[in-house]
Amino acid sequence: MPARPKPRRQELTEAQLAALFDPAAEQRDMVRHYTLSDADLAMIRRCRGDHSRLGYALMLCYLRYPGRHLHANERPPAALAAFVAEQIDVCADGIEDALAPGDIARIGSEWRVAGCRQCRLRALHRWAQGVPRPAACGG
């Protein structure tokens, strides 16, 4: 029996990659993807300092859409930062302080899910999407 040829990988274009991994930029899409719920706002209020709240809120938004974390050297679009900052009543000018590498690591440690060491990121991603954690994670 002859071996089947492997399918060729198709590389995505820059436009396709941007559509998959870039945050929403249009006002309509930002309202759809980045409007924070009361539960989100309660979690965000637990952070100390306006810059920590802004960084936390932005990372939460990135987990929801486009479904990835905010990279250490990445800066969200100014329109997105302003949209999120307005919801949590902080100044968007503090974006540089909010995304300092030390703060990203500290905020990430605040996101640890109690008793769920093996699936922290998955549980956090599910939480961001409103999906309950599996029972194996204590949830």
C-alpha positions as CSV (number, residue, x, y, z in Angstrom):
1,M,0.0,0.0,0.0
2,P,1.6,3.3,-1.0
3,A,2.1,5.9,1.7
4,R,-0.1,8.9,1.5
5,P,1.7,12.1,0.8
6,K,1.7,14.6,3.7
7,P,-0.5,17.6,3.2
8,R,1.4,20.8,2.7
9,R,1.3,23.3,5.4
10,Q,-0.2,26.5,4.2
11,E,1.4,29.6,5.7
12,L,-1.0,32.3,6.9
13,T,-0.6,35.7,5.4
14,E,0.0,38.8,7.7
15,A,-3.6,39.8,7.3
16,Q,-4.9,36.4,8.4
17,L,-2.5,36.4,11.4
18,A,-3.7,39.8,12.3
19,A,-7.3,38.8,12.1
20,L,-6.6,35.8,14.4
21,F,-4.3,37.4,17.0
22,D,-4.8,41.2,17.1
23,P,-7.2,42.8,19.5
24,A,-10.4,44.4,18.3
25,A,-9.9,47.9,17.1
26,E,-13.3,49.0,16.0
27,Q,-15.6,50.6,18.6
28,R,-18.3,48.1,17.8
29,D,-16.0,45.2,18.3
30,M,-14.5,46.6,21.5
31,V,-18.0,47.0,23.0
32,R,-18.8,43.4,22.0
33,H,-15.6,41.8,23.3
34,Y,-14.3,44.1,26.0
35,T,-17.3,45.3,28.0
36,L,-16.6,44.3,31.6
37,S,-19.2,42.6,33.8
38,D,-19.9,43.3,37.4
39,A,-18.0,40.2,38.4
40,D,-15.0,41.4,36.3
41,L,-15.1,44.8,37.9
42,A,-15.2,43.2,41.4
43,M,-12.1,41.2,40.5
44,I,-10.3,44.2,39.1
45,R,-11.1,46.3,42.2
46,R,-9.1,43.9,44.3
47,C,-5.9,45.1,42.6
48,R,-4.0,47.9,44.4
49,G,-3.3,51.0,42.4
50,D,-4.8,52.4,39.2
51,H,-2.0,51.0,37.1
52,S,-2.4,47.5,38.5
53,R,-6.2,47.6,37.9
54,L,-5.6,48.8,34.3
55,G,-3.0,46.1,33.6
56,Y,-5.2,43.4,35.1
57,A,-8.3,44.6,33.1
58,L,-6.3,44.7,29.9
59,M,-4.9,41.2,30.4
60,L,-8.4,39.9,31.1
61,C,-9.7,41.5,27.9
62,Y,-6.9,39.9,25.9
63,L,-7.7,36.5,27.3
64,R,-11.3,36.9,26.1
65,Y,-10.4,38.2,22.7
66,P,-8.2,37.4,20.8
67,G,-7.8,34.5,23.3
68,R,-4.2,35.0,24.2
69,H,-2.2,36.7,26.9
70,L,-0.7,40.2,26.6
71,H,3.0,39.8,25.8
72,A,5.5,41.6,28.0
73,N,6.6,44.1,25.5
74,E,3.3,44.5,23.8
75,R,1.3,47.7,24.0
76,P,-2.5,47.5,23.4
77,P,-4.0,50.0,20.9
78,A,-4.6,53.4,22.6
79,A,-8.3,53.2,21.8
80,L,-8.6,49.8,23.6
81,A,-6.7,51.1,26.6
82,A,-8.9,54.2,26.8
83,F,-12.1,52.0,26.5
84,V,-11.0,49.7,29.3
85,A,-9.7,52.6,31.5
86,E,-13.0,54.4,31.2
87,Q,-14.9,51.4,32.4
88,I,-12.7,51.0,35.5
89,D,-12.5,54.8,36.1
90,V,-8.7,55.2,35.8
91,C,-6.5,57.3,33.5
92,A,-5.3,55.5,30.4
93,D,-2.1,57.5,30.5
94,G,-0.8,55.0,33.1
95,I,-0.6,52.3,30.5
96,E,3.3,52.3,30.6
97,D,3.2,51.7,34.4
98,A,0.4,49.2,34.1
99,L,2.4,47.0,31.7
100,A,5.8,47.1,33.4
101,P,7.4,43.6,33.4
102,G,7.3,43.4,37.2
103,D,3.7,44.2,37.3
104,I,2.8,41.6,34.6
105,A,4.5,38.9,36.7
106,R,2.9,40.1,39.9
107,I,-0.6,40.3,38.3
108,G,0.0,36.8,36.9
109,S,0.7,35.5,40.4
110,E,-2.5,37.1,41.6
111,W,-4.4,35.1,39.0
112,R,-3.3,31.8,40.3
113,V,-6.3,29.6,40.9
114,A,-6.3,28.2,44.4
115,G,-5.6,24.4,44.5
116,C,-5.2,24.2,40.7
117,R,-1.5,24.0,39.9
118,Q,-1.7,21.8,36.8
119,C,-4.3,23.8,34.9
120,R,-4.0,27.4,36.1
121,L,-3.8,28.9,32.6
122,R,-6.6,26.8,31.2
123,A,-8.8,27.6,34.3
124,L,-8.0,31.3,33.9
125,H,-8.9,31.1,30.2
126,R,-12.1,29.3,31.0
127,W,-12.9,31.9,33.7
128,A,-12.3,34.7,31.3
129,Q,-14.8,33.1,28.9
130,G,-17.3,32.4,31.6
131,V,-16.9,28.6,31.6
132,P,-16.8,26.9,35.0
133,R,-13.6,25.0,36.0
134,P,-13.7,21.2,35.9
135,A,-14.2,19.4,39.2
136,A,-10.6,18.1,39.1
137,C,-9.4,21.6,39.6
138,G,-11.5,22.1,42.7
139,G,-14.0,24.0,40.9
